[in-house]
């Protein structure tokens, strides 16, 4: 049976390429976006397989209504892809409360609302998959990416628990951790805190994001193919870093964590009560 997908942020980047890959596999995709007209070409080319849905994932009521509508029309949602998002650059000191809250609304509370709306239907059928589009910044952080990574760390922590909870109902969870891919995340899709001029490392990050649009090494279409393959695998991984840069960064980070833990292992273990 062909699957029914609900993909947020489907108008560009990973969302668009995941939509194209699912259509090529013969599936039906409801592509959600704040600007659904950006999907007009895909809808016109595949009128029986692609639908565009206007949705701002930060609105809980709108999320619940959208899921009810999709289930009513298609009978189910087999795959939820929480992809809507944007990057943000700024030192922790420079980032305002409102900037941080807005990012959490988009990257954490929005996906959480969608999971709450979709999961009961998946549990009832004892089948389904939830794809959480995180980032290599969900495993580690860098100067200038504190706020962005904070949201992705939160998303990954929630998703790891979700995977443990949903497994018994036949629902799988896949956390995707891309490196630098040629999407709209840089350029016009990036947000910036006011530059205090204090942190040199953050200035370098600003330059990397502002000048890096269109030069990222990652191909979103190839990434989408790997994501679909991971979902179809007998053992779908919990985490899937994508791109040479992401794989190298994650492996190096894991080595550094192990080095720190083992260096302090003896005193760390000796913190129990003496009795």
N, C-alpha and C positions, 0 to 999 in steps of 0.2 A: 504494500500500500504506500502510495506517495505521501510524503510528510507535509504538514502545514507548519510554516515557520512564522514567528513574529520577530522582526529584526528592528531594533531601534537605531536611530542615527543612520538610516538606510540610504540617505541621499548622496553620500560620498564616502570615500575611503574604504575602510574595512567593511562597513555596513553594505555599501553598494556591491562590493566584490563578493561578499558572502551571499547576497541576494542573487547575483548572476550565477554563482556556482550551484546554489540550490536549484535554480531554474533549469540549469543544464542537466541536473540529475533528475529532472522531471517533477520536482516538488512545487508546492504553492507557497508564495511568500507574501505576507502582509508587511510592507515596508513602512515603518513609522518614522516621521520626521517633522520638524517644526515647519519645514518648507516642502510639503509633499509634491509640489509642482516640479521639483527637481528630479522626480522619478517618472515624469511623464513619458520619457523616451522608452523606459523599460516596460511601463504599463502598455504603451502602444505596440511595442514589439511582442509582448507576451500577455495579451489581455486575459487569457484564461489562467495565468499563473502568477501574475504580479498585481497587487493592489497597493495603492498609496493611502496612508492614513495620517492625518494631521495629529500630532501628539507632542506635547511638552512633558517629558517624563517627570518633571519636578512637581506636577500637579497630581496629587494622589487620586482625587475624584475622577479626573480625566483618564488616568491609568486604569482604574477599575471599570469604567464605562467602556474603554477600548477593548479590554480583554473580554468583557461580556459580549460585546458586539462580534468580535472575531469568533468566539466559541459558538455563538448563536448561528452565525452564517456558515461556519466550516465544521462545526461539531467537535473541534478539538484544537489544541496547539501542541504539536509534537516537539518543537524546538523553540526555546526563547533565547534570543541573543541580546544581551544587555550591552549595547555598543555605544550609545549616545555619550558624548563626552568632549572635553576640550583640555588643552594644556594650560598651565599657568606658571609664570616665572616671577620669582620675588624671594628675597631673603625672608626668613621667618620673622625677623624684626619688622620688615617692611610690609608684610601681609596683613591687611585689615581683617577685623572680625567678619565683616560682610563678605569680603572676597573668599574667606575660608568657608563660611556658611554656604555660600552659593555653590562652591565646588562640592561640598558634602551633599547638598541637595541633588546635584546632578550625578555624582559618581557613587553615592551610597544610598541615600534615601529613595531616589528614583528606582534603581535596580531592586531595592528591598520591596518597594510597593509592587513592582511587577512580579517578583517572585511570589509574594503573598497572594496576588490575584491569580496567577497561573498554576501554582503548585497543587491546589486542591483538585483541579481537573486532571493533572498528571497522576496524582496519587490514586484517584478513583480508577483510572485506566491501568495503573501500575506500569506506566511507561512514559518516557519523556527525557529530554535533555535540556540543561540550562547552561548557556555559554556566557561567561562573565569576561568581558574584554577589560583586562587590567593593563599592565605595562611591566617592562623590566623595572620600572620605578615602584612596582608593588612588592619587590623583593629587597630593594636597597634604595638609598636616596643620595642626592648630590646637592651641592650648593645651588640654590635657586629653585630647586624642585621640592622644597619641604612641604608646602601645602598640597601640591599635586600628589606627591607620594603618600602623604598622610591619608588621603582619600582612597588611594589604591591599596595601601596596607589594610585599611578598614574593610574594603571590599573583599580582599583575599581572606582576611580572618573570618568574616561572615560566611564566605563561600566554602571555606574548609569545613566549618561546622555544618553548613547546609548539605554538603556532600555526605557527611557522616549520618545526618538525619534522614536524607531522602533515599539513601541506597536501598533500604529494606523495601521501598515501594517501587523499585525498578527505575528510579530516576537518577540519571548521571549528571555530574557537574564538571565542567571543564573551565579552568581558569587560563586565559590566554595572556601571555606576557611578551608583547612585541617590543623590539628595539626601535630603531629609527626607520620608519617606512614612509614612502612617498604618498602621504595623505594630507588632508587639510589641517592636521593638528598643529603644524607650524604655520608661519605666515599669518593670514587673516584669521585663522582659527585659534590663535594664541591670545592669552590674556597676560597682562603685566601689572605688577604692583608698581607704585611710584618709586623711582630709583633714588635711593639716598646717596649713592655714590660712595658708600662706605666699604662695600664688600667686593673685592676684586674678583673672587671666584664667581659671584653672581653676575658680574658684568660680562664675564666670559660666557656664561650660560645664556644671557640675553642675546649676545652676538650670535651664538650658535643657533638659537631658535629663530631670530629675526632674519639671519642670512642663509639658513639651511633649507628653506622651503624649495622643493624641487630637486634637491641634491641627495636626499636620503637614499641609502642603498637598497632598502627593502621594497619588494614588489607586492602590493596588497593582493593581487590576483593569485600569486603563488601561495601567499599566506592563507587565503581562503581555502585553497585546495587542501592544504595540510590540516586545517581545522576540520573540514568535512571528513577527511581520512581518519583523524583522531576520534571523531564521534562514531564512526563506523567500526573502529577497531574492537576486537574482542575485549581488550582491556584499555579503556579510555583513560589517559593520564589525568591526574588532578590538575597539574600545572604543565603548560606548554609554552616555553620561551621560544620566540620566533626571530630568526635573523642571527648571523654570525655574532654581531655585537651583543645581542641579548644572551645567547648561549654562553659566550665567553665571560660576560659580566656576571651571570648567575653562578657559573662554576667557580670563578675566582672569589666571589663573595662567600660561597659556601666553604671554600678552603680557608678564608680569613676568619669566618665564624668558628670553624673547628680549631684553628690555631689559637684563638683567644680563649676558647673553652678549655682546651687541653693545658694551656699555659697556667691557668688558674684552677685546674680541676681539683688538686689536692686541698687547698684551703677552702674552695667552694663546697666541697663535700663535707668538710670538717666544721659545719656550722650547726649541727644538731646539738641537743642537750647532752651534757656529759654523762648523764645517768643512762 
